[in-house]
Amino acid sequence: MEPPRFVGALKPMTMERELRARRGAVKACYLRALRGDPGLRGRVVLRFTVGPAGTATASSIDQDGLGQAEAVACLKMIVARWRFPAPATGSAEVVAPIVFSPTM
């Protein structure tokens, strides 16, 4: 993963650690897609909102450099299940660029 960007009252160091801990789930989405296309590679920019309770309340793909609908749908599905430390106030937004390559 490339360094994420945060907008809102989140602790960047904590969120970076939380995102690294979820790297395996992100990679699993890619590995499933890779079975059908061994040369699949690209950059995806994942955006999601962390609500007041720490849940991911909304997610979207800002950039889809993979062009593989199944992988992108998988990413959005796993984000919907993620829980994070709650923002200090209100909601916060996370923008996480992810570069996928067969050597990932």
C-alpha positions in Angstrom: 0.0 0.0 0.0 1.1 3.5 -0.7 0.8 6.0 2.2 -2.8 6.8 2.9 -4.3 10.3 3.4 -6.6 11.2 6.2 -9.2 14.0 6.5 -10.7 14.4 9.9 -9.9 13.6 13.5 -8.0 10.3 13.1 -4.6 9.5 14.5 -2.5 8.8 11.3 -0.1 6.4 13.0 -2.9 4.3 14.4 -4.7 4.3 11.1 -1.6 3.3 9.2 -1.1 0.4 11.6 -4.8 -0.6 11.2 -4.5 -0.5 7.4 -1.3 -2.6 7.4 -3.1 -5.2 9.6 -5.8 -5.5 6.9 -3.3 -5.9 4.0 -3.9 -9.7 3.9 -7.6 -9.2 3.1 -6.8 -6.7 0.4 -4.2 -9.1 -1.1 -6.8 -12.0 -1.0 -9.1 -10.0 -3.3 -6.2 -9.5 -5.7 -5.0 -13.1 -5.6 -8.5 -14.3 -6.5 -8.6 -12.0 -9.6 -5.0 -13.0 -10.4 -6.1 -16.6 -11.0 -8.1 -15.5 -14.0 -5.5 -13.0 -15.3 -1.9 -13.8 -14.2 -0.6 -10.5 -15.6 -3.2 -8.4 -13.7 -1.7 -5.3 -12.3 -2.6 -1.7 -11.5 -3.3 1.0 -9.0 -6.6 1.4 -7.1 -7.4 4.3 -5.0 -9.9 3.3 -2.3 -11.8 6.0 -0.4 -13.9 5.3 2.7 -15.5 7.1 5.6 -14.9 6.1 9.2 -18.1 6.9 11.1 -18.4 8.0 14.8 -18.6 4.4 15.9 -15.4 3.4 14.1 -17.1 1.5 11.3 -16.5 2.1 7.6 -19.8 3.7 6.6 -19.2 4.4 2.9 -16.6 3.3 0.4 -15.8 4.1 -3.2 -13.1 3.6 -5.8 -11.6 6.9 -6.9 -9.3 5.3 -9.4 -9.5 1.8 -10.9 -6.3 0.9 -12.6 -7.0 -2.8 -12.4 -10.1 -2.8 -14.6 -11.2 -6.0 -12.9 -14.8 -5.6 -11.5 -14.6 -8.7 -9.3 -11.5 -7.4 -7.5 -12.9 -4.0 -7.0 -16.2 -5.4 -5.7 -14.3 -7.6 -3.3 -12.3 -4.5 -2.0 -15.5 -2.6 -1.3 -17.1 -5.6 0.4 -14.2 -6.1 2.8 -14.0 -2.4 3.6 -17.7 -2.5 4.6 -16.8 -5.0 7.4 -13.8 -3.1 8.8 -13.8 -1.4 12.3 -11.4 1.2 13.4 -10.8 3.3 16.4 -13.5 6.0 16.4 -12.5 9.5 15.2 -12.1 12.0 18.0 -15.0 14.0 16.6 -17.6 13.1 13.9 -16.6 11.1 10.8 -13.3 11.0 9.0 -12.3 10.1 5.5 -9.4 7.8 4.4 -7.9 7.7 0.9 -5.8 4.6 0.4 -3.9 4.1 -2.8 -3.0 0.5 -3.4 -0.6 -0.8 -6.1 -1.2 -4.4 -7.2 1.3 -6.4 -9.1 2.0 -10.2 -9.3 5.0 -9.8 -7.1 2.9 -8.2 -4.3 
